[in-house]
Amino acid sequence: MSIFRNRREFLALTGAAAGGIALTACGGPGATDEAAGGGEPRRGGRFRALFTGGGEQETIDPHAESLAIDMARTKALFDRLVELDATMAPVPRLAAKWESNADATVWRFTLREALFHDGKPLAPEDVLFTFARILDPKATTHFAQGLLSVIDLKKSRAAGGNVVEVALKRPTAEFPALLGTLGTAVVSSRYADPARPAGTGAFRLKTFQAGRSFVAERFDDHWDGGAYVDELHVLAADADARGNALRAGEAEFGYEMTPTFARTVQADRSVRVLAAKGSTAHAIVMKCDQEPFDDPDVTLAFKLLADREKLVQVVLAGQGVVGNDMFGKGYQYYPEDVPQRTRDVEEARALLKKAGVLNRTLSLYTSSVANGFVEAATLFAEQAADAGLRVKVTTGSSETYFKDQLTKGVMGSHRSGAMTIPNYLNDRLLSTSAFNASAWRRKDFDAAFATARSTTDEAERTRLYGRLQRTVHDEGGLLVWGHPDWLNAVSSRVRGMDAAPPNTLHSARFDKVWLA
């Protein structure tokens, strides 16, 4: 992986060594409102954003994006029909509005006036071409292919100058939200070469080198007013290099910073940490198709053993909130009225004794692939010992962990970034889900999910998704112990950027930032 591991290498690429922008220390954590984003926006300058690199695997193909650095680059160059807000609810972008028929099998999207970088206006044909490209069976790297397979391309059509009618193979009340997910950006019907993109985004490509750098310039004819900065540089750098560059004034944005970095810069007025509270999920999964977790009493016992507050304080350094064995805290369709599960060692011991589990040694498979995985597994094993239970922690390869986890150990470490609750249930908890790490397979659950997905009445759909979440809370193999804060950082000169959950409209969004 070609990423920058020292200051000299980073400076050589950014040009900072030859007179790059010097940043002034005019604010930090606890600084004034103006330092956090007030004042009148002004144009000009170069904005340098640092992400974990992916080497030669990086791409600017918006339908093959899989890394955070890919997403930042394609977000600059392209727009989606729909984006997701901080609660994971859909909000308009290239689609100004939408409506469906009575059973949510046909959706009509009214497009706003927008121009591609080649000067051609956005048209329904571009949207239909985009869907066809995403769903091309030969394009195995197109991330949204599974989610958008519900589209019936043969029956979809242009329905007027600025209206596209999308027919679906089955009722899908959450279809607009699907269009706000990874790999769904709209491309021109003339799009043929990913190296020469023509999107509708706020920036237009200048140069791109996988694993190294990306430079784009402001597109003045952007439908949403265009960017404030003249140039956007998206660069690959490891965690230490990101932090060092920010503190030295050699970058304006650092993606996914650690809790340790956040503590370190508390008194540093040149850097401001953007903390989106509880925006991701950390869990321990128990495989419900294997003994002893095929017994719901055993999965409940393990949930009762977790000291969630201690896990958050120790593993997340207090940068997060406790979990309640359901995904999506704070998101649309999350049942907030479910009582918070607390630790009860005596009740857990009684359940485990009844199930005959106390004398067994159970394996928990983990890896250093994600911050906190090994630490959480080790601490949970200590907590389980309080009930007389033996948990053996096994550390596997970080390169193949998420694949290996499906076959190794009866428990495993699990994390998820921000996504809609329906998408999480679809991807992780159905009998056919490819990433069903808890091996939760119940036909009644699958049927209830299908009913919720096709229910057009929002109140009833909310009730049905809430019932599904309660079922997972009570009976499933998902021990969600915490929701880490999502930590990014910016230079104190940066204005117009606030904390936002990952995979949402305002996450890593650089068209509205400006430099003081």
LUMTOR-829457 format. One line per 5 residues: number of its first residue (from 1); their letters; for each residue y, z, x of C-alpha. Coordinates in Angstrom, 2 decimals. Each point is the difference from the previous one (the first is absolute). Example, Ala and Ser with C-alpha at 12.3 -4.5 7.8 and 13.67 -1.06 7.14 Angstrom:
1> as> -4.50,7.80,12.30  3.44,-0.66,1.37
//
This chain:
1> msifr> 0.00,0.00,0.00  3.30,-1.05,1.56  2.44,2.82,-0.75  2.68,1.65,2.07  -1.09,3.23,1.67
6> nrref> 3.03,0.68,2.16  3.75,-0.28,-0.12  0.31,-2.76,2.63  -2.34,-2.35,-1.87  1.81,0.63,-3.29
11> laltg> 3.45,-0.56,1.49  -1.11,-3.26,1.59  -0.91,-1.48,-3.35  2.88,1.31,-2.12  2.66,-0.87,2.53
16> aaagg> 1.37,3.53,-0.14  -0.06,0.17,3.79  2.53,-2.81,0.12  2.61,1.50,-2.23  -1.68,0.58,-3.35
21> ialta> 1.70,1.87,-2.80  0.96,3.53,1.04  -0.51,2.54,-2.75  2.31,2.94,-0.51  -1.27,3.45,-0.90
26> cggpg> 1.74,0.55,-3.30  -2.53,1.74,-2.17  -3.51,1.34,-0.31  -2.09,2.25,-2.21  2.36,2.03,-2.09
31> atdea> 2.91,-2.29,0.77  2.69,-1.02,-2.47  -0.59,-2.25,-2.99  1.89,-2.76,1.80  -2.42,0.15,2.92
36> aggge> -2.89,-0.21,-2.43  1.24,-3.16,-1.61  3.52,0.28,-1.42  3.05,-2.15,0.63  0.70,-3.66,-0.64
41> prrgg> -2.68,-2.47,1.21  1.07,-2.41,2.70  -1.60,-3.06,1.49  -1.05,-0.63,3.57  -2.25,1.25,2.74
46> rfral> -3.64,-0.09,0.97  -2.59,2.25,-1.63  -3.10,0.86,2.06  -3.01,1.40,-1.89  -3.08,1.33,1.78
51> ftggg> -3.54,0.05,-1.40  -3.53,0.52,1.28  -1.12,-3.37,1.30  -3.10,-2.00,-0.81  -0.11,-2.35,2.99
56> eqeti> -1.19,-3.52,-0.66  -1.11,1.04,-3.50  3.62,0.16,-1.19  1.16,-2.64,-2.45  2.98,-1.15,-2.02
61> dphae> -2.21,-1.57,-2.65  1.02,2.10,-3.05  -3.41,-0.36,-1.63  -1.95,1.10,3.09  2.14,3.03,0.87
66> slaid> -2.04,3.13,0.67  2.02,2.05,2.51  3.23,1.87,-0.59  1.74,-2.18,2.58  -1.18,-3.10,-1.89
71> martk> 1.34,1.39,-3.25  3.43,0.70,1.49  0.30,-3.53,1.32  -1.16,-1.71,-3.17  2.19,2.29,-2.11
76> alfdr> 2.99,-1.32,1.94  -0.97,-3.65,-0.46  -1.42,-0.03,-3.54  0.39,1.63,-3.41  -2.54,1.00,-2.63
81> lveld> 0.31,-0.59,-3.72  -0.25,3.74,-0.51  0.31,3.06,2.23  -1.00,3.64,-0.51  2.42,2.91,-0.22
86> atmap> -0.58,3.49,1.40  -2.23,0.92,-2.95  -2.06,-3.19,0.42  1.45,-1.54,-3.17  0.84,-3.74,0.11
91> vprla> 3.64,-1.10,0.37  1.45,-3.55,-0.09  0.59,-2.10,3.10  -0.41,-3.80,-0.18  -1.16,0.52,-3.58
96> akwes> 3.06,1.14,-1.93  -2.16,1.06,-2.97  -3.47,-0.38,-1.47  -1.91,0.35,-3.24  -3.58,-0.38,-1.19
101> nadat> -1.83,-1.00,-3.13  -1.57,2.64,-2.22  -3.19,0.46,2.01  1.53,-0.41,3.51  -1.96,-3.16,0.77
106> vwrft> 3.09,-2.23,0.43  3.15,1.04,1.90  3.31,-1.87,0.10  2.29,0.61,2.99  3.62,-1.12,-0.09
111> lreal> 1.12,-0.88,3.51  3.44,0.75,1.34  2.06,-2.60,1.84  -0.99,0.09,3.65  -0.08,-2.36,2.96
116> fhdgk> -2.61,-0.51,2.66  1.13,-0.14,3.61  -0.28,-3.80,-0.11  2.62,-0.07,-2.77  -2.40,-0.86,-2.86
121> plape> 0.20,2.14,-3.19  -2.82,2.26,-1.12  -2.06,-1.58,-2.80  -3.10,0.90,-2.04  -2.00,-2.49,2.07
126> dvlft> 0.60,2.16,3.08  -1.47,3.03,-1.75  -3.06,-1.97,-1.15  -0.45,-1.39,3.53  0.22,3.55,1.35
131> faril> -2.76,1.23,-2.31  -2.19,-2.97,0.90  0.51,0.65,3.70  -0.84,3.71,-0.32  -3.13,-0.78,-2.01
136> dpkat> -1.24,-2.81,2.26  -3.68,0.96,0.53  0.16,-1.36,3.55  2.80,2.45,0.89  -2.05,3.13,0.62
141> thfaq> 2.94,1.86,1.58  2.18,-0.08,-3.11  0.28,3.68,-0.86  0.89,-0.28,-3.71  -2.78,-2.43,-0.82
146> gllsv> -2.13,2.64,-1.72  2.84,1.56,-1.98  1.34,-3.35,-1.22  -3.41,-1.47,-0.78  0.79,0.93,-3.61
151> idlkk> 2.36,-3.03,-0.12  -1.31,-3.10,-1.78  1.70,-2.70,2.03  -1.17,-2.87,-2.20  1.73,1.47,-3.05
156> sraag> 3.18,1.15,1.77  3.02,-2.31,-0.17  3.72,-0.53,0.33  1.59,0.74,-3.37  3.55,-1.20,0.49
161> gnvve> 2.40,-0.29,2.88  -0.15,3.63,1.03  -3.05,1.40,-1.83  -3.56,0.19,1.30  -2.82,0.85,-2.38
166> valkr> -2.97,1.74,1.63  -3.28,0.09,-1.88  -2.54,2.71,0.83  -3.78,0.10,-0.27  0.06,3.45,-1.63
171> ptaef> 2.62,2.33,-1.52  2.02,1.63,2.79  2.90,2.19,-1.11  0.84,0.83,3.65  0.29,-3.61,1.16
176> pallg> 3.69,0.20,1.08  -0.84,2.93,2.27  -2.73,-2.08,1.66  2.70,-2.47,1.03  1.81,2.76,1.87
181> tlgta> -2.87,0.66,2.38  -0.85,-1.15,3.50  -0.41,-3.72,0.56  1.75,-1.32,-3.11  3.30,-1.46,1.29
186> vvssr> 1.16,-3.28,-1.52  -0.02,-3.02,2.29  1.38,-3.50,-0.47  -2.29,-2.70,-1.35  0.91,-1.80,3.25
191> yadpa> -1.42,2.84,2.11  -2.66,-1.29,2.38  0.45,1.60,3.42  0.27,3.82,0.28  1.86,-0.48,3.28
196> rpagt> 2.77,-1.80,-1.93  0.63,2.16,-3.06  2.47,-0.90,-2.72  0.33,3.03,-2.19  2.72,1.37,-2.27
201> gafrl> 0.47,3.18,2.06  3.22,1.52,1.28  -0.82,-1.13,3.55  -0.95,-3.38,1.48  -2.41,-0.26,2.95
206> ktfqa> 1.28,-0.72,3.50  -2.96,0.92,2.22  -3.37,1.73,-0.29  -2.55,0.96,2.65  -3.06,1.91,-1.23
211> grsfv> -0.36,3.39,1.63  3.48,-0.18,1.47  3.05,-0.84,-2.03  1.59,-1.51,-3.07  3.62,-1.05,-0.39
216> aerfd> 1.58,-1.10,-3.28  3.57,-0.76,-1.03  1.85,0.76,-3.20  -0.51,-2.52,-2.81  3.44,-0.17,-1.59
221> dhwdg> -1.24,-1.69,-3.19  -2.41,2.78,-0.91  -0.05,0.65,-3.76  0.58,3.74,0.51  3.09,-0.38,2.14
226> gayvd> -1.52,-0.41,3.44  -0.36,2.50,2.81  2.82,1.88,1.70  -1.33,-0.23,3.57  0.12,-3.33,1.82
231> elhvl> -3.44,0.27,1.57  -3.20,1.90,-0.65  -2.41,0.69,2.88  -3.45,1.38,-0.89  -1.82,1.17,3.12
236> aadad> -3.36,1.53,0.91  0.05,3.38,1.72  -2.30,3.00,0.11  1.00,3.36,-1.51  1.47,1.47,3.20
241> argna> 1.96,-3.16,0.77  1.41,-0.05,-3.55  1.23,3.55,0.31  1.44,-0.48,3.48  1.81,-3.20,-0.98
246> lrage> 1.59,1.64,-3.04  1.23,2.99,1.97  1.34,-2.22,2.78  1.95,-2.24,-2.39  -2.22,-3.02,0.67
251> aefgy> -1.26,-0.44,-3.58  1.25,0.65,-3.50  -3.28,0.67,-1.90  -3.36,1.55,0.82  -2.90,-0.34,-2.43
256> emtpt> -2.52,2.78,-0.73  1.15,2.75,2.32  -2.09,3.13,0.55  0.74,3.53,-1.30  0.37,1.03,3.64
261> fartv> 2.76,-2.59,0.50  1.72,1.16,-3.20  0.07,3.59,1.29  1.14,-1.08,3.45  3.10,-1.86,-1.25
266> qadrs> 1.19,2.60,-2.50  2.95,0.82,2.25  0.50,-3.54,1.33  3.10,-1.46,-1.62  -0.81,-3.53,1.14
271> vrvla> -3.05,-0.29,-2.27  -0.60,0.56,-3.71  -3.50,0.46,-1.46  -0.72,-1.57,-3.39  -2.68,2.10,-1.71
276> akgst> -1.46,-1.33,-3.24  -1.63,3.13,-1.39  -3.74,-0.07,-0.64  -0.22,-3.78,0.07  -3.53,-0.46,1.30
281> ahaiv> -3.33,1.77,-0.55  -2.48,1.71,2.32  -3.43,0.97,-1.27  -3.58,0.83,0.81  -2.44,-2.18,-1.92
286> mkcdq> -3.47,1.15,-1.04  -2.62,-2.66,-0.68  -1.04,0.43,-3.61  -3.12,-2.16,0.41  -1.54,2.35,2.57
291> epfdd> -1.28,3.56,-0.08  1.51,2.49,-0.44  3.10,-1.73,-1.37  -1.89,-1.67,-2.82  0.40,3.44,-1.62
296> pdvtl> 3.58,0.40,-1.40  -0.25,3.77,0.55  -0.26,-0.60,3.74  3.02,-2.30,0.14  1.93,2.59,-2.00
301> afkll> -1.08,2.73,2.43  1.32,-1.98,2.95  3.31,-0.53,-1.78  0.22,3.76,-0.55  -0.60,0.66,3.72
306> adrek> 3.07,-1.90,1.16  3.02,2.06,1.00  2.45,-2.78,-0.74  3.12,1.89,0.98  -1.43,0.74,3.45
311> lvqvv> -1.12,-3.60,0.45  3.51,-1.23,-0.79  1.63,2.56,2.28  -2.35,-0.52,2.95  -0.98,-3.67,-0.18
316> lagqg> 3.26,-1.38,-1.39  2.24,2.58,1.67  1.35,0.78,-3.45  1.16,-3.60,-0.49  -1.70,-0.56,-3.36
321> vvgnd> -1.14,1.54,-3.28  -3.39,1.27,-1.15  -2.32,-2.34,-1.88  -1.92,0.52,-3.21  -3.05,-2.26,0.42
326> mfgkg> 1.68,-3.01,-1.59  1.79,-2.93,1.58  3.64,-0.86,-0.71  1.94,3.24,-0.33  3.43,-0.87,-1.35
331> yqyyp> -1.01,-3.54,-0.97  -0.13,-1.66,-3.39  -3.12,1.15,-1.95  -0.54,3.17,2.04  -0.89,2.88,-2.38
336> edvpq> 2.41,2.70,1.12  -1.38,2.49,-2.55  -3.34,0.44,1.81  0.04,3.55,1.49  0.15,0.16,3.78
341> rtrdv> -3.41,0.81,1.43  0.06,3.06,2.27  -2.44,1.51,2.47  -2.81,2.16,-1.42  -2.62,0.74,2.67
346> eeara> -2.10,2.29,-2.22  -0.31,-2.58,-2.77  -0.79,-2.68,2.58  -2.71,2.16,1.59  -1.58,0.67,-3.40
351> llkka> -0.12,-3.72,-0.82  -1.44,-0.89,3.40  -2.61,2.75,-0.19  -1.08,-1.19,-3.45  -0.36,-3.55,1.37
356> gvlnr> -1.94,1.19,3.04  2.48,-1.43,2.50  1.04,3.04,2.06  -2.78,-0.33,2.57  0.61,-3.69,0.66
361> tlsly> 2.13,-1.63,2.70  2.15,-2.81,-1.40  1.70,-2.70,2.08  3.68,-0.91,-0.26  0.74,-3.35,1.64
366> tssva> 3.53,-0.43,1.33  2.03,-1.82,2.65  3.30,-0.03,1.84  0.86,-3.24,-1.84  2.66,1.89,-2.00
371> ngfve> 2.20,2.93,0.98  -1.48,3.24,-1.28  -3.51,-1.23,-0.83  -1.84,1.97,2.71  2.23,3.06,-0.36
376> aatlf> -0.48,0.13,-3.79  -3.77,-0.45,0.29  -0.27,2.77,2.60  2.16,2.41,-2.00  -1.88,-0.71,-3.23
381> aeqaa> -3.30,0.69,1.77  1.38,3.43,0.95  1.08,0.61,-3.59  -3.44,-0.99,-1.31  -1.59,2.52,2.36
386> daglr> 1.72,2.77,-1.98  -2.55,-0.68,-2.75  -2.94,-0.07,2.40  -0.08,-3.81,0.11  -0.60,-2.00,3.17
391> vkvtt> 1.99,-3.22,0.39  -0.55,-2.07,3.14  2.95,-2.20,0.94  -0.93,-3.32,1.62  2.68,-2.23,1.54
396> gsset> -0.55,-3.74,-0.11  1.71,-3.12,1.32  3.55,-0.57,-1.14  -0.45,-3.78,0.19  -2.78,-0.10,-2.62
401> yfkdq> 0.49,3.32,-1.82  0.79,-1.21,-3.51  -3.04,-2.28,0.01  -2.29,2.57,1.63  1.10,2.72,-2.40
406> ltkgv> -1.72,-1.79,-2.86  -3.40,0.58,1.61  0.40,3.05,2.26  0.14,3.66,-1.03  -0.08,1.49,-3.48
411> mgshr> 3.72,0.78,0.32  2.86,-1.81,1.64  3.73,0.04,0.70  2.09,-2.18,-2.30  3.62,-1.03,-0.32
416> sgamt> 1.92,-2.37,-2.19  3.48,-1.38,0.13  2.17,-0.47,-3.04  -1.34,-2.24,-2.75  -0.14,0.09,-3.78
421> ipnyl> -2.54,2.36,-1.53  -1.76,-2.89,-1.83  -0.36,-1.85,3.32  -1.40,3.10,1.70  -2.55,0.52,-2.77
426> ndrll> -0.91,-3.68,0.12  -0.36,-0.12,3.80  -1.60,3.42,0.64  -1.78,1.39,-3.06  -1.75,-2.74,-1.96
431> stsaf> -3.69,-0.80,0.38  0.93,-3.37,1.49  2.85,1.22,2.25  -0.42,-1.19,3.59  1.72,3.11,1.40
436> nasaw> -1.75,2.61,-2.14  -0.37,2.58,2.78  -1.06,2.78,-2.40  -2.73,-2.22,-1.49  1.27,0.95,-3.48
441> rrkdf> -1.85,-2.41,-2.27  -0.02,0.66,-3.73  -0.24,-2.68,-2.65  1.88,2.13,-2.54  2.87,0.38,2.49
446> daafa> 0.04,-3.77,0.62  0.14,-0.67,-3.75  2.78,2.54,-0.54  2.00,-1.60,2.82  -0.41,-3.45,-1.56
451> tarst> 1.28,1.39,-3.30  3.04,1.61,1.64  0.82,-3.17,1.93  0.01,-2.10,-3.18  1.98,2.47,-2.17
456> tdeae> 3.46,-1.41,-0.67  1.52,3.12,-1.58  1.53,1.87,2.94  -0.39,3.48,-1.44  -3.67,-0.57,-0.80
461> rtrly> -0.56,-1.64,3.40  1.57,3.04,1.68  -2.31,2.31,-1.94  -3.08,-2.03,0.97  0.87,-0.11,3.69
466> grlqr> 0.69,3.73,-0.15  -3.49,0.57,-1.41  -1.52,-2.05,2.82  1.89,2.07,2.57  -1.19,3.25,-1.60
471> tvhde> -3.58,-1.22,0.19  0.38,-0.62,3.73  1.67,3.41,0.40  -2.82,1.82,-1.80  -3.09,-1.96,1.04
476> ggllv> 0.78,-2.48,2.76  -0.62,0.15,3.73  3.66,-0.11,0.99  1.46,3.13,1.62  3.69,-0.93,0.32
481> wghpd> 1.34,2.90,2.03  3.48,-1.29,0.83  2.67,-2.62,-0.41  1.80,-0.52,3.34  3.66,-0.85,0.09
486> wlnav> 0.65,-3.59,1.06  2.12,0.31,3.15  2.18,-2.79,1.33  3.08,0.39,2.17  3.31,-1.80,0.49
491> ssrvr> 2.89,0.12,2.40  2.94,2.05,-1.22  2.03,-3.24,-0.12  -2.21,-1.41,-2.77  1.32,0.00,-3.55
496> gmdaa> -1.54,-1.21,-3.25  -3.55,1.22,0.62  -1.64,2.93,-1.78  -3.48,1.48,0.04  -2.51,-2.02,-2.05
501> ppntl> -3.80,0.06,-0.43  -1.88,-2.72,1.90  -0.79,-3.25,-1.83  3.02,0.35,-2.29  3.20,-2.04,-0.41
506> hsarf> 2.15,2.15,2.29  -2.61,0.67,2.68  0.85,-1.78,3.27  2.68,-1.94,-1.84  2.64,-1.31,2.38
511> dkvwl> 2.17,-2.31,-2.11  2.19,2.88,-1.26  0.47,1.88,3.27  3.18,-0.13,2.05  1.27,1.53,3.23
516> a> 2.93,2.39,0.22
//
